[in-house]
Amino acid sequence: MAKQELRNRKLNAPLGVFSQATKIEAQGSLVFVSGLTSRDADGNVVGVGDVKKQTETILENMQIILKDGGGSLEDVTKVTVYIRDMKDFDAIHEVRRRYFKPPLPASTMVEVSMLVSPELLIEIEAIAVIPR
């Protein structure tokens, strides 16, 4: 799969760990990862009050599910991130920097008033293109 990060100098550079757009030329499978929250295998919230730990847990879990589909975080082309407080932007991107390498996925981040449980600070969904 050829994944290319698109950046145009006429537009502002992304403020975080993502690209303006991602171009994919591939034959393979699309994997749509539902919104993941910071939970262990028993459904317990991991990292209550700690957005970095919650982000880390989500991305670790995302790696597990992508591996089941034959892929990895390198195959992620788009993420949508729902957060409870936009003030956590920098902390979240500090963690993302450890998991995502160029070419970076496209990304949308939205602040929401509530997630499925009040202890949850972040939820991430993804689209991956896994080559044949």
Helices and strands as residue ranges (DSSP letters): E 2-6, E 21-25, E 28-36, H 51-68, G 73-75, E 76-83, G 86-88, H 89-99, E 106-111, E 122-131
